[in-house]
Amino acid sequence: MKQSTIKATIINRIISVEGGYVNDPSDSGGETNFGITKKVALEHGYISAMVDMPKQVAFDIYAAQYWDAVMGDDLAALSSAVVSEVVDTGVNMGTRRAIMFLQRALNVLNSSSRLYDDVTVDGRIGAVTVAALKSYLFVRDEAVVLKVLNALKGAFYIDLAERREKDEKFIYGWFKNRVG
């Protein structure tokens, strides 16, 4: 599948999971449409009412705010499943945390640096992290790195719900739609 098709498929799936307009007072993200918070929409120049946000505006924000931030094209060239997981995590938890999860996963799966050197866990993706993923995928199973990424994400959701009782309202949906 071409990278542009992978990108469109992943972003449209996220938009589908996120749904339409929501203004739930329990949601820390506040007012959203297609999963885009009002704060993020404003940062990208959208100034109209959130309830009226066109799907294409949401798509463009996802592309810029989440896909580009995790070097989606570079990751997609290596694994559509990994880029899907990292982008989805970025949407729900922030791109810095999503990248840190990938970096941590790569570090614990590198057989004590015998397969490739550890990467710095800094939440910034670059050539070193991409090269480590490429090296990992050359010798190891994509499914395992996905399991580690999902374990990290699941543990974060549990911790969040334990710290903030109001998030228990969302944890079922997070696990149903986001931890696989």
C-alpha positions as CSV (number, residue, x, y, z in Angstrom):
1,M,0.0,0.0,0.0
2,K,1.3,3.4,-0.9
3,Q,2.3,5.7,2.0
4,S,-0.3,8.3,1.1
5,T,-3.0,5.6,1.2
6,I,-1.6,4.3,4.5
7,K,-1.8,7.8,5.9
8,A,-5.4,8.4,4.7
9,T,-6.5,5.0,6.0
10,I,-5.0,5.6,9.4
11,I,-6.3,9.1,9.9
12,N,-9.8,8.2,8.6
13,R,-9.9,5.3,11.0
14,I,-9.0,7.5,13.9
15,I,-11.6,10.0,12.9
16,S,-14.2,7.2,12.7
17,V,-13.2,6.0,16.2
18,E,-13.3,9.5,17.6
19,G,-16.7,10.3,16.2
20,G,-18.3,13.7,15.8
21,Y,-18.9,16.6,18.1
22,V,-18.6,16.0,21.8
23,N,-18.7,18.5,24.7
24,D,-18.4,16.2,27.8
25,P,-17.6,18.1,31.0
26,S,-15.8,14.9,32.3
27,D,-13.4,14.9,29.3
28,S,-10.1,16.6,30.1
29,G,-9.8,17.5,26.4
30,G,-12.9,19.6,26.6
31,E,-15.0,20.4,23.5
32,T,-14.0,18.3,20.5
33,N,-15.1,17.4,17.0
34,F,-13.7,14.3,15.2
35,G,-11.4,14.0,18.2
36,I,-9.8,17.4,17.6
37,T,-9.9,19.5,20.7
38,K,-10.8,23.2,20.5
39,K,-7.3,24.1,21.7
40,V,-5.6,22.2,18.9
41,A,-8.1,23.5,16.4
42,L,-7.3,27.1,17.4
43,E,-3.6,26.3,17.2
44,H,-4.2,25.3,13.6
45,G,-6.2,28.4,12.7
46,Y,-9.7,27.0,12.9
47,I,-11.8,29.7,14.6
48,S,-15.4,28.7,13.8
49,A,-17.7,26.8,16.1
50,M,-16.4,23.3,16.9
51,V,-19.7,21.7,16.1
52,D,-19.3,23.0,12.5
53,M,-15.8,21.8,11.9
54,P,-15.6,20.0,8.5
55,K,-14.1,16.5,8.4
56,Q,-11.4,17.7,6.0
57,V,-10.2,20.3,8.5
58,A,-9.9,17.6,11.1
59,F,-8.0,15.4,8.6
60,D,-5.6,18.2,7.9
61,I,-5.0,18.8,11.6
62,Y,-4.4,15.1,12.2
63,A,-1.9,15.0,9.3
64,A,0.1,18.0,10.6
65,Q,-0.3,17.6,14.3
66,Y,0.1,13.9,14.7
67,W,1.3,12.2,11.4
68,D,4.1,14.7,10.6
69,A,5.1,14.9,14.3
70,V,6.0,11.2,14.4
71,M,7.6,11.1,11.0
72,G,4.7,9.1,9.7
73,D,6.0,8.8,6.2
74,D,9.3,7.3,7.4
75,L,7.6,4.9,9.8
76,A,5.0,3.9,7.2
77,A,7.8,2.9,4.8
78,L,8.8,0.4,7.5
79,S,5.5,-0.8,9.0
80,S,1.9,0.4,8.5
81,A,1.0,-1.4,11.7
82,V,3.6,0.4,13.8
83,V,2.9,3.8,12.3
84,S,-0.8,3.3,13.0
85,E,-0.1,2.5,16.6
86,V,2.2,5.4,17.1
87,V,-0.1,7.9,15.5
88,D,-3.1,6.6,17.4
89,T,-1.2,6.8,20.6
90,G,-0.1,10.3,19.7
91,V,-3.7,11.4,19.2
92,N,-4.8,10.1,22.5
93,M,-1.8,10.7,24.7
94,G,0.4,13.2,22.8
95,T,3.1,12.6,20.3
96,R,5.9,13.0,22.7
97,R,4.6,10.1,24.9
98,A,3.8,8.0,21.7
99,I,7.4,8.4,20.5
100,M,8.8,7.6,24.0
101,F,6.7,4.4,24.1
102,L,8.3,3.4,20.7
103,Q,11.8,4.3,21.9
104,R,11.3,2.4,25.2
105,A,9.9,-0.6,23.2
106,L,12.9,-0.6,20.8
107,N,15.4,-0.4,23.7
108,V,14.0,-3.4,25.6
109,L,13.7,-5.4,22.5
110,N,17.3,-4.9,21.2
111,S,18.8,-7.9,23.1
112,S,21.0,-5.8,25.3
113,S,22.2,-3.6,22.4
114,R,23.3,-6.7,20.4
115,L,20.8,-6.0,17.6
116,Y,21.2,-2.2,17.5
117,D,22.2,0.5,20.0
118,D,19.8,1.9,22.5
119,V,18.0,5.1,21.4
120,T,17.7,8.1,23.7
121,V,14.2,8.1,25.2
122,D,13.4,11.8,24.6
123,G,10.1,11.8,22.8
124,R,11.7,13.2,19.7
125,I,11.8,11.1,16.6
126,G,14.6,11.3,14.2
127,A,16.9,9.2,12.0
128,V,18.3,7.2,15.0
129,T,14.8,6.0,16.2
130,V,13.7,5.2,12.6
131,A,17.0,3.3,12.0
132,A,16.5,1.3,15.2
133,L,13.0,0.4,14.1
134,K,14.3,-0.7,10.7
135,S,17.0,-2.8,12.4
136,Y,14.4,-4.3,14.8
137,L,12.0,-5.2,11.9
138,F,14.9,-6.8,9.9
139,V,15.4,-9.5,12.6
140,R,12.3,-9.5,14.8
141,D,8.6,-9.8,14.6
142,E,6.5,-6.7,14.1
143,A,3.7,-8.2,16.3
144,V,5.9,-8.2,19.4
145,V,6.8,-4.5,19.2
146,L,3.1,-3.8,18.8
147,K,2.3,-5.9,21.9
148,V,4.9,-3.9,23.9
149,L,3.5,-0.6,22.6
150,N,-0.1,-1.7,23.6
151,A,1.2,-2.8,27.0
152,L,2.7,0.6,27.6
153,K,-0.5,2.3,26.4
154,G,-2.7,0.1,28.5
155,A,-0.6,0.6,31.6
156,F,-0.8,4.3,31.1
157,Y,-4.6,4.2,30.8
158,I,-4.9,2.2,34.0
159,D,-2.6,4.6,35.9
160,L,-4.6,7.6,34.6
161,A,-7.9,6.1,35.7
162,E,-6.5,5.2,39.1
163,R,-5.2,8.8,39.6
164,R,-8.2,10.6,38.2
165,E,-11.5,8.8,39.0
166,K,-13.4,10.8,36.4
167,D,-11.4,8.9,33.7
168,E,-12.9,5.6,34.7
169,K,-15.8,6.8,32.5
170,F,-13.6,6.5,29.5
171,I,-11.3,3.5,30.2
172,Y,-13.7,0.8,28.8
173,G,-13.7,2.7,25.4
174,W,-10.0,3.3,25.5
175,F,-9.3,-0.4,25.9
176,K,-12.0,-1.4,23.4
177,N,-10.9,1.0,20.7
178,R,-7.2,1.8,21.4
179,V,-5.5,-1.2,23.0
180,G,-5.2,-4.1,20.7
